C-alpha cells in the first residue's frame, strides 16, 4: 500500500501550508489579511523577512513588515517606481534632493542595495514573480538585512493590473524550485482584492500585530463602524459597518470624500463637513450628529466621532474615527422633550373649542404633576448605581403617573430572561417569569424581538393573543399591560412591564411618553448592569485576596474587618492575616498598599502570599520584613506599602513585632488599660534600611491586640495621632460594653469569636460612621491572646554526652503516661532519641528538651549551634545519614527554628481523637 502510494503523484511540500492559508484567508478580517499572507510567504520560502507594498501614484508605500526591526522596515518605506539600479552608491544628500526626504532619512534609505530596492518595483511593473540576487562582493553594511543574498518579489493583483507586491529576503542565492513558485502564485491568487481596501487605508508605516482583535470583534457586533479621512488625498476609507451605517454600498463606494459626504442629508451636509474640516484645521476632536440617506429611501440619525492625528511635517495627516446609528436614542430624546413642553390640556387632546377656566386649571395641575414625576424619574435614574436602584427610581414616579399598580423589569441573560426587580407582584408570581426563555412566545419576548412596545388593554385581548399563557395571566391578577423593550446603544438589554388592575387603553400621548421614558430607563439600566457586574467582580477579587475565615487557634481568637474606600471602590490594598506557626505560636499580620483599586489589590495579594511563604521559614519579625522589603524591590511598580508583623507565643505570653512604616498596635489589658507600645519610625517597604527594631512585650492572658491601617485612624479632618487616641478610646469602650441585645456571649473559642466580631463592628461604626465620606480603605484585626496551660508543657535540661538520649527517652515515657498518651510513646521516644543523638554528635550545648500538648503533640530539642539540619541521601553502606529521614517519616511535620542563641528542632504528631490543623 505504501509503495503504491509513493509511486503516485508527488505531494507538494507546501501543499498543507497552502491549504491552511487558503482556508484562513476567507475567515480573516481585512485588517488581518495582508500581514497573515506575508507571514505565510516568508515561512513557506524560509526567508529572513519580508515586506508588503501598495502602489500610490509613482511610489510604493510600505503597509506591512515581517521579521524586520522597525529601523530595517523603515528603510523600505516609500520606494519610487523609477528605481532600476545604479543608485546604490549615490550619496545621501543627492538622495534627499532626489526623493524630497530629510537628509537623515535619505541616508537610511540608501543603505538598501539597488537590487533590493528594484525587486518590488520590477515585480509590480512586469506583473510577474522576480528574483534579484544581491552583489556578494558588497560589504555587509546594510543594517536592513545583513545576511540577505537575494530578494524575491511577488505581485498582488488589483483592479485591472498589479497594485501591490510582496517581497521576501532570502538567505541563499539558490533559484526557486517549481513548487515554491507555484506556492507563491497560488497564495497570491487566493488573496482576493480585499487586501487593497485595507492596504490603501493602513495608518502606520509599519503595522504591528494587533493584540486587540477581540475588541474589534466587539465593536463590529455593536454596529460601530471605523473610518479614516486623508485630507491630502481627500479620500475616506471605511469598513463594512461604517458603510452600512452611512447607507453606502461596498460595490459602488469609490472612497472619495465627496461620495462619503454625499450620503449625509442635504440639510446636515454643510455643517457636518465644516465640523470635520474644523477638526482637521485645529488638530482637535470631531463630534457630529446628522441624518443619512438609506437605500430604502428613508433616513437615519447617526453620530460620528473622530480625532485628528498630526502628520510628520506638523500638519494634520488624517482624521480617524467611528460612526454608529443613534436613531432610537434621538427619537427617545425628541419625544421626551416634546412631552415636557407645556401643553394646555395635559394628556387630553382634541379640544378645539373655547377652553373652560376650570379645565385649564385642572390641566395645568396635571401638567405640573407630570413634570414633577418625570423630573423625579430623571433625577433618580441619574443617581441610580445598581439595577435595583433603577427599578426603584422607575417604580415610584412612573406607576402613579399612569395609574399603574405593578412593574416587572427583566434583563437578557444568555438565552433566558432574568427578573432583576419588581413592584406590586407577589414573589411566587415573579418566580414564574424566570422560567421564560428568550425564544418563548410571550408578549415580552415578542416586544423584544420586534423592538416595538406592545400594549394590551384587557385580559380578553391578552388571552386572545396568547391563549397558552392564560394561567400565567390569571395568577398575576392584572387586567392591562404595557410591554416595553429596553434598548440601549442600538441593542436590546431587557424589558419592562407596567401593569394595571383594571382594563386600560392608553392614548397616543401616554404611549409616546412611556416609550420615551423606557428609552431613558434603558440607558440607566445598562449602565447599572455594568456597575453590578463590576461590583460583583470586585467583591469576588477582594474575597479571593483576603482570608475567607480566620483560623480558630489555642493561642489567639481573632476577628477582622475590611472597609472599602467609599461606595465606588470595592477593592483596595489593605489586608490582614492570621498565620499558625509551629509550637502553637501564631503570626498576626496587617499591611497597607497605598491607594485603592485593582492594581493595589493585586499588589496586596502578592505581598500577602509572600508573607505567608516567609512565615514558613519561621524567622523573627525584623528579619521577615527585611526579606519582604527585598522582595518588594523586585516586584516593580510605583506602589508604596507598609506592614506590621507580630508573633505571639502562648507558652510565655510574649508578643514580638516589627514594623515597616506601619503604626504600632493598640494593646488592651484585661483590667481595661490601653496603650500603644513605643515604636521607632521606619520607612515603608521598598525603602527599609536594616536592621529593623523588634519590640517584645509580655502580655497578661486575655489581652487584646488591635492592629489597623491608617484609613481607620487618619483622614483630612484628623491627623493620625488624634485618630489613634480615638481608636484607643473606642476599643476600651467597646470591650467594656455588654453584648448586643444583652445576650451573653457563648463560652469557649466560639464565644470569643462572637465577642470580637461585635467589638470590630462597634469600633468601625464609631470611627467610620455610615453615611460619612472617607477617602481610603481600612482594615482592622483584633486578637485576644490566650496562655497555654502549664500542665500542657514540660521541659528538661539534658547532659551533653551520649547518655542524654537514654535519659530523654525515660522522661518522654513518663510524661506521656501523665498525659494519657501512652500509645504515642514508642514513636515519640524514637523521635526524641534521634534528635538528641544528632545534637550530641553534630552540634553544641546546652541541650534542652520540651514537650507541648496542644492540637498536636510537640517535641522540641534545642542546642547552641546555628547549623541548619538537612536530610542527607545515605548510601546503602553508610552507617549514618538516615536520622532525619526517620524523623520525617514518623512525624506529622517537622522543622527548625533559629534563635539568638542557637536553634530548635521540632516535631509534631497527631493526637488520638484530636483533629490536627491543616
RARA-V584047 format. One record per residue. PHI is phi in degrees with one decimal (* if undefined). OMEGA is omega as a letter, one per 20 degrees, with the letter a starting at -180 (* if undefined). D_LAST is the distance of its C-alpha to the last C-alpha in Angstrom with 2 decimals. Layout:
PHI|OMEGA|D_LAST  PHI|OMEGA|D_LAST
This chain:
*|r|62.30  -67.4|a|60.93  -65.0|r|64.39  -62.8|r|65.94  -67.1|a|63.41  -68.6|r|63.83  -85.8|a|67.52  -82.7|a|67.26  -59.4|a|66.96  -69.3|r|64.99  -85.3|r|61.71  -62.0|a|61.67  -62.6|a|58.82  -99.3|a|58.00  -60.7|r|58.41  -60.3|r|54.68  -63.9|a|54.20  -66.9|r|57.28  -64.1|r|56.16  -62.4|a|52.74  -66.3|a|54.41  -64.1|r|57.06  -69.4|a|54.48  -74.8|a|52.41  -58.3|a|55.48  -67.4|a|56.07  -92.0|a|52.53  -85.7|r|52.46  -76.6|a|53.46  -62.1|a|56.48  -67.8|a|54.48  -93.7|a|52.42  -67.0|a|55.39  -65.5|r|57.23  -59.3|r|54.27  -64.1|a|52.97  -61.9|a|56.39  -62.4|r|56.78  -61.5|a|53.47  -66.1|r|54.53  -64.8|a|57.94  -62.6|a|56.58  -67.3|a|53.99  -65.2|a|56.58  -93.1|a|59.10  67.4|a|56.67  -79.2|r|57.99  -80.2|a|56.88  177.6|a|56.73  -159.2|r|58.73  -139.2|r|60.20  -127.6|a|61.62  -123.4|r|64.66  -126.0|a|66.50  -78.7|r|70.17  -135.0|a|71.27  65.4|a|75.01  -100.2|a|76.11  -137.6|r|72.67  -110.6|a|69.39  -104.3|r|66.27  -71.1|r|62.87  -125.8|r|60.33  -158.3|r|57.54  -143.2|a|56.40  -144.4|r|54.11  77.8|a|53.01  -117.7|r|54.94  -69.5|r|53.93  -56.4|r|55.07  -63.6|a|57.97  -64.7|a|59.04  -65.5|a|58.92  -62.9|r|61.00  -66.1|a|63.72  -94.8|a|64.26  -73.3|r|64.60  59.5|r|67.95  -88.8|r|70.19  -71.6|a|73.92  -74.5|r|75.50  -91.4|r|78.47  -67.9|r|76.42  -141.7|a|78.35  106.7|r|77.93  85.5|a|79.84  -105.2|a|77.65  -61.6|a|75.23  -108.5|r|76.86  -69.2|a|77.94  -70.3|r|76.83  -57.7|a|74.19  -65.2|r|76.78  -65.9|r|78.93  -65.3|r|75.95  -64.5|r|75.12  -68.6|a|78.67  -69.3|a|78.74  -98.2|a|75.48  66.8|a|75.38  -113.0|r|72.07  -59.2|a|70.90  -59.2|a|71.83  -67.3|r|68.26  -72.1|r|67.29  -63.8|r|70.48  -62.8|r|69.68  -65.8|r|66.31  -63.9|a|68.07  -70.7|r|70.59  -74.5|r|67.87  -82.0|r|68.01  -63.6|a|70.59  -63.5|r|73.38  -64.6|r|72.48  -66.9|r|68.96  -69.7|a|70.39  -79.7|a|73.01  -53.6|r|70.65  -61.8|a|69.33  -68.7|a|72.81  -63.7|r|74.66  -61.0|a|72.21  -72.0|a|72.69  -63.5|a|76.47  -90.5|r|77.13  64.0|a|74.47  -145.3|r|73.34  -72.1|r|70.70  -128.1|r|71.77  -132.5|a|70.54  -118.3|r|71.76  -76.0|r|71.08  -94.4|a|70.61  -67.5|a|72.94  -70.8|a|71.29  -83.5|r|73.55  -70.4|r|72.06  -67.3|a|69.68  -74.8|a|66.04  -105.0|a|65.99  -84.2|a|64.90  -68.8|a|61.40  -68.0|r|61.10  -159.7|a|60.93  -65.8|a|61.67  -106.8|a|61.19  -72.7|r|62.98  -109.1|a|66.03  -169.7|r|67.06  -131.0|r|66.48  -116.3|r|66.62  -114.0|a|67.58  -122.9|a|66.96  -73.3|r|68.78  -113.7|a|67.15  -83.6|r|69.59  -116.3|r|70.16  -63.5|r|72.90  92.4|a|76.03  -158.4|a|75.18  -56.5|r|72.30  -120.3|a|70.37  -156.2|a|67.51  -153.9|r|66.53  -102.1|r|63.48  -123.6|a|63.78  -122.8|r|61.77  -89.5|a|61.87  -106.3|a|62.21  -85.8|a|61.45  -115.1|a|64.11  -81.5|a|67.81  -62.7|r|68.01  -69.4|r|69.53  -73.2|r|67.48  -76.6|r|67.47  -62.2|a|68.79  -67.8|r|65.33  -64.5|r|64.06  -66.0|r|67.04  -65.2|r|66.49  -60.3|a|62.79  -65.2|a|63.76  -64.3|a|66.52  -70.4|r|64.53  -68.4|r|61.52  -64.8|r|63.88  -69.3|r|65.59  -68.1|r|62.31  -83.5|a|61.61  -65.4|a|63.81  -71.5|r|65.42  -62.6|a|62.27  -60.9|a|61.53  -68.7|a|64.58  -63.5|a|63.34  -77.2|a|60.19  -64.6|a|61.88  -74.3|r|64.58  -110.5|a|62.07  -67.3|a|59.50  -83.0|a|58.91  -75.0|r|57.41  -66.3|a|59.51  -125.0|a|56.56  -63.1|r|54.14  -118.7|r|50.52  -54.9|a|47.89  -90.4|r|46.90  -78.7|a|43.12  -112.6|a|43.78  -60.5|r|45.18  -65.8|r|42.91  -62.6|r|44.36  -62.9|r|47.81  -61.9|a|46.96  -63.7|r|45.82  -60.6|r|49.01  -64.8|a|51.09  -62.8|a|49.36  -86.6|r|50.21  58.2|r|53.87  -103.4|a|53.94  -93.6|r|56.52  -115.7|r|56.79  -142.6|a|60.14  -145.5|a|61.61  -109.0|r|65.11  -99.5|a|66.91  -62.7|a|69.76  -62.7|r|71.61  -87.1|a|71.91  51.6|a|71.90  -129.1|r|69.48  -116.6|r|66.51  -98.4|a|63.90  -139.1|r|61.69  -85.9|a|59.13  -60.9|a|59.64  -65.6|r|57.92  -62.4|r|60.04  -64.3|r|63.20  -62.9|r|62.26  -61.7|a|61.67  -81.9|a|65.02  76.2|a|66.85  -106.2|a|67.77  -108.3|r|67.80  -61.9|a|66.45  -67.8|a|69.53  -108.7|a|72.01  -76.5|a|70.11  -104.3|r|71.67  68.4|r|69.27  -80.8|a|72.09  -59.9|r|71.26  -62.0|r|74.37  -65.4|a|73.02  -60.9|a|69.64  -75.5|r|71.24  -69.7|r|73.80  -73.5|a|71.05  -76.1|r|70.80  -55.6|a|72.96  -54.2|a|76.32  -70.8|a|75.84  -103.2|a|72.49  -60.1|a|73.21  -59.5|a|75.03  -68.2|a|72.37  -63.2|a|69.51  -68.3|r|71.09  -63.8|r|72.11  -64.8|r|68.54  -65.6|a|67.29  -66.6|r|70.08  -65.3|r|69.33  -64.7|r|65.69  -67.0|a|67.00  -66.6|a|69.54  -93.0|a|67.15  67.4|a|64.09  -115.4|a|61.98  -90.3|r|60.18  -121.1|r|61.88  -137.2|a|61.32  -150.8|r|63.75  -125.4|a|63.93  -154.1|r|66.83  -95.2|r|68.20  -130.8|r|68.61  -80.8|r|70.78  -109.2|a|69.19  -58.1|a|70.78  -82.1|r|71.42  95.0|r|73.62  -85.0|r|71.20  -125.4|r|69.50  -140.1|r|65.90  -89.0|r|64.41  -131.2|r|62.16  -124.1|r|60.46  -115.8|r|60.46  -134.5|a|58.50  -159.2|r|58.73  -141.4|r|58.69  -81.6|r|61.37  -93.9|a|60.19  -70.1|r|62.30  -90.6|a|64.22  -69.7|a|64.65  -90.2|r|68.07  102.6|r|66.98  -85.5|r|67.99  -95.6|a|65.99  -81.5|a|65.07  -166.5|r|63.84  -116.6|a|62.52  -118.2|a|59.32  -168.8|a|57.70  -128.8|r|56.68  -148.9|r|58.52  -152.1|a|57.49  -82.9|r|59.18  -131.1|a|59.13  -59.2|a|61.71  -64.6|r|59.46  -63.2|a|58.30  -65.5|r|61.91  -64.1|r|63.18  -62.5|a|60.61  -65.7|a|61.52  -63.3|a|65.24  -65.4|r|64.99  -64.6|r|63.09  -63.0|r|65.62  -64.2|a|68.44  -73.0|r|67.10  -87.0|r|66.53  -72.0|r|70.15  -62.1|r|72.41  -128.6|a|74.35  -75.3|a|77.02  -128.9|r|75.78  58.5|a|71.97  -78.4|a|70.91  -79.3|a|74.49  -131.6|r|76.66  96.4|r|80.24  -83.5|a|82.14  -99.5|r|85.10  -81.6|r|87.46  -70.0|a|88.05  -67.8|r|84.81  -81.5|a|84.79  -55.8|r|83.76  -65.3|r|81.53  -66.7|r|79.82  -62.0|r|79.41  -64.5|r|77.69  -62.6|r|75.41  -63.8|r|74.60  -63.9|r|73.89  -65.8|r|71.51  -64.4|r|69.70  -64.3|r|69.52  -65.0|r|68.15  -64.6|r|65.49  -62.6|r|64.55  -61.4|r|64.28  -66.3|r|62.11  -64.3|a|59.76  -67.5|r|59.48  -63.1|r|58.94  -64.3|r|56.17  -65.4|a|54.60  -62.9|r|54.80  -66.5|r|53.39  -64.7|r|50.50  -66.8|r|49.72  -65.8|a|49.87  -90.9|a|47.31  -69.6|r|45.01  -100.4|a|41.64  -103.6|r|39.89  -61.6|r|41.32  -60.5|r|41.23  -63.0|a|43.32  -63.6|r|45.82  -61.6|r|46.28  -63.7|a|46.90  -64.2|a|49.27  -82.5|a|51.22  -64.6|a|51.41  -62.5|a|52.83  -87.6|a|55.95  -75.7|a|56.57  -59.9|r|56.71  -63.9|a|59.41  -61.0|a|61.28  -111.2|a|62.00  72.7|r|61.83  -84.0|a|58.73  -124.1|a|56.29  -149.6|a|53.14  -149.9|r|51.17  -133.3|r|48.46  -122.4|a|46.85  -129.5|r|44.89  -113.9|r|43.38  -76.7|a|43.54  -125.4|a|40.08  68.6|r|40.56  -102.5|a|43.01  -127.4|r|42.50  -111.2|a|43.57  -113.4|r|40.93  -69.2|a|42.19  -112.1|r|40.92  -174.9|a|43.12  -153.5|r|45.86  -154.0|r|48.31  89.5|r|50.60  -116.8|r|49.01  -70.3|a|46.80  -60.9|a|43.22  -60.5|r|44.08  -73.8|a|46.74  -63.0|r|44.64  -60.4|r|42.03  -68.6|r|44.87  -63.7|a|45.37  -68.8|r|41.95  -88.8|a|43.17  -86.7|r|45.98  -86.1|a|45.59  -67.9|a|47.30  -91.7|a|49.70  -71.3|r|50.79  -93.9|a|54.34  -154.0|r|54.20  -60.1|a|55.90  -66.6|a|52.85  -68.5|r|52.20  -64.4|r|55.95  -64.7|r|56.12  -69.0|a|53.25  -66.1|r|54.82  -84.9|a|58.22  56.2|a|56.84  -129.9|r|59.58  -60.9|r|59.31  -124.8|a|60.28  -116.5|r|62.07  -118.6|a|62.61  -93.2|a|65.00  -157.5|r|64.82  -64.3|r|62.93  -62.2|r|65.82  -64.4|r|65.45  -59.3|a|61.68  -71.6|r|62.17  -69.9|r|65.01  -78.5|a|62.88  -131.5|a|59.66  -63.2|a|60.59  -72.7|r|57.29  -109.4|a|55.51  -63.8|r|57.81  -66.6|r|55.15  -63.5|r|52.76  -64.8|a|55.63  -65.6|r|56.55  -65.5|r|53.05  -72.7|r|53.10  77.3|a|56.42  -98.6|a|57.78  -120.8|r|61.28  -155.1|a|61.25  -146.3|r|58.78  -126.1|r|58.46  -100.4|a|55.96  -115.3|r|55.33  -71.2|r|53.51  -100.2|a|51.44  -123.3|r|52.29  -128.4|r|50.97  54.0|r|51.96  81.4|r|53.78  -134.1|a|50.98  -75.9|a|50.05  -118.4|a|46.83  166.4|r|47.28  -145.6|r|49.86  -133.8|r|50.98  -115.3|r|52.88  -112.4|a|55.17  -121.5|a|56.56  -125.7|a|59.51  -76.9|a|60.33  -125.9|r|63.92  -55.5|a|65.58  -151.9|r|66.00  -105.8|a|67.77  -80.1|r|66.77  -80.1|a|69.60  -61.9|a|69.52  -65.8|r|68.68  -65.6|r|65.75  -65.1|r|64.41  -63.0|r|64.85  -65.5|r|63.06  -61.9|r|60.11  -63.3|r|59.86  -64.0|r|60.00  -65.9|r|57.33  -62.6|r|55.12  -64.3|r|55.42  -64.0|a|54.26  -64.1|a|51.36  -59.5|a|50.34  -68.6|r|49.82  -66.0|r|47.90  -63.8|a|45.86  -65.9|r|44.92  -61.7|a|44.07  -68.1|r|41.84  -62.4|r|40.07  -63.7|r|39.30  -64.0|r|38.05  -61.0|r|35.82  -65.3|r|34.39  -66.2|r|33.81  -61.9|a|32.36  -65.4|r|29.89  -65.2|a|28.87  -64.4|r|28.54  -64.2|r|26.31  -64.4|r|24.09  -63.0|a|23.97  -65.2|r|23.18  -63.2|a|20.38  -72.2|a|18.90  -91.8|r|19.29  -101.3|r|18.10  -59.4|r|14.79  -66.5|r|14.94  -140.1|r|13.57  -93.6|a|12.85  -68.3|r|9.96  -93.7|a|11.48  -125.4|r|11.61  -64.4|a|14.22  -77.3|a|15.85  -144.1|r|16.65  -110.6|a|17.10  -141.1|r|17.68  -146.2|a|19.50  -149.0|r|20.93  -139.9|r|23.70  -123.9|a|24.91  -121.3|r|28.62  -67.7|a|30.22  -80.6|r|33.64  79.7|a|35.96  -71.0|a|36.21  -92.0|a|36.88  -122.5|a|33.79  -98.3|a|30.45  -127.1|r|28.43  -160.4|a|28.56  -103.6|r|27.18  -81.2|a|25.71  -154.3|r|21.96  -152.1|r|19.44  -163.9|r|15.83  -126.8|a|13.67  -120.0|r|11.44  -66.0|r|9.63  -120.8|r|11.55  -60.1|r|12.18  62.8|r|14.41  63.3|r|13.09  -80.1|a|14.77  -144.8|r|14.03  -102.7|r|15.71  -112.0|a|17.72  -131.6|r|19.25  -145.2|a|22.03  -147.4|a|24.34  -148.3|r|27.35  -90.6|a|28.82  -59.9|a|32.42  99.3|r|33.68  -148.1|a|32.21  149.2|a|32.05  -65.0|a|30.23  -61.1|r|30.88  -65.8|r|29.48  -65.0|r|26.38  -65.9|r|25.77  -61.4|r|26.30  -59.9|r|23.90  -61.6|r|21.15  -68.2|r|21.93  -67.5|r|21.90  -62.8|r|18.56  -64.3|r|17.04  -66.4|r|19.12  -63.9|r|18.04  -62.8|r|14.31  -66.1|r|15.53  -68.7|r|17.87  -64.0|r|15.47  -64.3|r|13.63  -75.7|r|17.14  57.8|r|17.11  -99.7|r|20.71  -61.6|a|22.77  -56.2|a|23.16  -65.7|r|26.61  -68.3|r|25.70  -61.9|a|22.77  -67.6|r|25.20  -64.2|r|27.84  -68.2|r|25.73  -64.4|r|24.75  -61.7|r|28.49  -62.5|r|29.32  -67.6|a|26.94  -60.2|a|28.51  -65.1|r|31.88  -90.1|a|30.94  -75.1|a|29.71  77.3|a|33.25  86.4|a|34.38  -106.4|a|36.05  -71.7|r|33.17  -109.3|a|32.94  -138.2|r|29.66  -123.7|a|28.76  -155.9|r|25.59  -123.4|a|24.75  -123.4|a|21.88  -130.9|r|21.27  -124.8|r|19.26  -109.5|r|19.35  -112.1|a|19.36  -74.7|a|19.49  -74.5|r|21.27  -129.3|r|24.35  57.7|r|23.80  -100.1|r|24.51  -120.8|r|23.77  -112.7|a|24.50  -143.3|r|24.93  -140.1|a|26.87  -132.1|r|28.24  -118.2|r|29.59  75.2|a|32.17  -105.8|r|30.12  -68.2|a|31.53  -72.8|r|30.27  -74.0|r|28.08  -96.0|a|29.87  -114.8|r|29.35  -119.4|r|30.36  -76.7|r|30.96  -58.9|a|31.01  -79.3|r|34.81  96.1|r|34.88  -80.3|a|35.81  -125.1|r|34.27  -160.0|r|34.71  -109.8|a|33.57  -60.1|r|33.10  -62.9|a|35.56  -143.4|r|34.16  -64.1|r|36.24  -60.4|r|36.59  -143.7|r|34.89  -73.4|r|35.17  -72.0|r|32.48  -60.5|a|30.25  98.8|r|32.49  -127.5|a|35.19  -66.5|r|33.51  -111.8|a|35.84  -67.2|j|33.95  -87.0|r|33.59  -83.1|a|31.78  -99.1|r|32.04  -102.0|r|29.13  -100.0|r|29.75  -123.4|a|28.44  -123.2|r|28.81  -107.1|a|28.51  -107.2|r|27.55  -63.5|r|28.46  -55.5|a|25.58  69.7|r|25.10  -79.1|r|26.32  -105.2|r|25.52  -108.6|a|24.54  -111.7|r|25.76  -113.2|a|25.11  -153.9|r|27.06  -109.8|a|28.77  -67.1|r|32.53  -62.8|r|32.92  -84.3|a|32.39  -120.1|a|35.03  -130.8|r|37.45  -156.6|r|39.90  -59.1|a|43.48  -89.8|a|44.69  -148.8|r|42.97  -82.5|a|41.91  -69.6|r|38.56  -65.3|r|39.98  -64.8|r|41.25  -66.1|r|38.01  -66.2|r|35.97  -63.0|r|38.47  -67.1|r|38.14  -61.6|r|34.36  -59.5|r|34.75  -66.4|a|37.20  -66.2|r|35.08  -64.9|r|31.98  -61.0|a|34.26  -66.9|a|36.02  -66.5|a|32.95  -70.9|a|31.29  -90.8|a|34.54  -78.7|r|35.20  -70.4|a|34.58  -59.4|r|32.03  -62.1|a|33.09  82.5|r|35.33  61.2|r|35.71  -92.4|a|33.05  -58.2|r|31.17  -67.7|r|27.51  -62.6|r|25.29  -85.0|r|24.29  88.7|a|20.87  -57.0|r|17.88  -62.9|r|18.74  -65.3|r|22.25  -59.5|a|21.35  -62.9|r|19.61  -63.9|a|22.78  -63.6|a|25.01  -73.0|r|23.46  -61.4|r|23.58  -61.7|a|27.21  -64.3|r|27.84  -60.1|a|26.56  -62.3|a|28.84  -66.6|a|31.79  -66.0|a|31.48  -66.9|r|31.22  -65.8|r|34.01  -77.0|a|36.19  -83.3|r|35.67  -127.3|a|35.59  -60.5|r|37.88  -63.8|r|37.74  99.2|r|40.63  -88.8|a|41.18  -73.0|r|40.68  -141.8|a|38.22  -96.2|a|38.03  -129.7|r|34.57  -74.3|a|31.06  -143.8|r|29.18  -135.7|r|25.73  -137.1|r|25.00  -128.1|a|21.97  -119.6|r|22.51  -126.4|r|20.41  -102.5|a|21.57  -85.2|r|21.04  -125.2|r|20.63  -101.3|r|21.74  -74.0|a|20.16  -58.5|r|22.63  -55.4|r|25.04  -68.8|r|24.92  -98.4|a|21.30  -128.2|r|22.42  -149.0|a|24.88  -144.5|a|26.35  -145.0|r|29.36  -95.8|a|31.55  -117.6|r|32.46  -70.2|a|35.72  -92.7|r|35.90  -150.1|a|37.34  -60.3|r|36.39  -73.1|a|36.53  -62.3|a|33.34  -63.2|r|31.11  -64.9|r|32.96  -63.4|r|32.91  -63.8|r|29.14  -62.7|r|28.73  -63.7|r|31.04  -64.2|a|29.26  -64.9|a|25.84  -61.4|a|27.47  -68.3|a|29.15  -65.6|r|26.22  -65.5|r|24.01  -64.7|r|27.04  -65.5|a|27.19  -93.9|a|23.56  57.9|r|24.11  -122.7|a|21.67  -60.4|a|24.42  -67.3|r|22.63  -94.2|a|20.42  -62.3|a|23.66  -62.0|a|24.58  -68.6|a|21.46  -67.1|r|21.12  -61.1|r|24.82  -65.6|r|24.61  -62.4|a|21.80  -63.2|r|23.71  -59.7|r|26.96  -65.9|a|25.83  -65.9|r|24.50  -66.0|r|27.67  -58.9|r|29.86  -64.0|r|28.60  -64.3|a|29.41  -61.9|a|32.87  -84.7|a|33.62  -117.2|a|32.29  -125.6|a|31.78  -116.7|r|33.72  -78.8|i|33.54  -72.5|a|33.05  -109.9|r|30.35  -130.7|r|28.03  -121.5|r|25.49  -135.6|r|22.98  -124.3|r|20.66  -126.7|r|18.25  -105.2|r|17.15  -121.6|r|14.15  -64.4|r|10.91  -128.0|r|11.37  -91.8|a|14.77  -111.4|r|15.40  -120.2|r|18.58  -126.1|r|20.21  -123.0|a|23.49  -112.2|r|25.35  -147.0|a|28.55  -98.7|a|30.93  -100.5|r|30.48  -86.7|a|28.88  -65.1|a|28.59  -88.3|r|25.30  -71.8|a|24.18  -133.4|r|24.03  -75.5|a|23.62  -99.2|r|27.12  -97.7|a|28.46  -79.1|r|30.85  -76.5|a|33.93  -63.1|a|35.17  -102.4|r|37.69  -73.1|r|35.73  -81.7|a|35.51  -123.9|r|32.48  93.8|a|29.53  -111.2|a|27.13  -62.8|a|25.61  -71.0|r|22.48  -62.6|r|22.12  -66.1|r|22.11  -61.4|a|19.58  -64.8|a|17.13  -74.6|a|17.90  -89.6|a|17.59  -98.1|r|14.49  -66.7|r|10.77  -161.5|a|11.00  -150.8|r|14.00  -179.5|a|15.86  -134.2|r|18.81  -131.2|a|19.70  -99.5|r|23.29  -125.9|a|25.55  -67.1|a|29.18  -108.7|a|30.38  159.7|a|28.24  -153.1|r|24.67  -115.5|r|21.94  -110.0|a|20.30  -126.1|r|17.26  -133.8|r|15.24  -128.1|r|12.46  -126.6|r|12.87  -67.6|r|11.38  -88.8|r|13.81  -59.6|r|15.79  79.4|r|15.37  -117.1|r|12.39  -71.1|a|9.04  -74.9|r|6.55  -66.6|r|3.77  -68.9|*|0.00
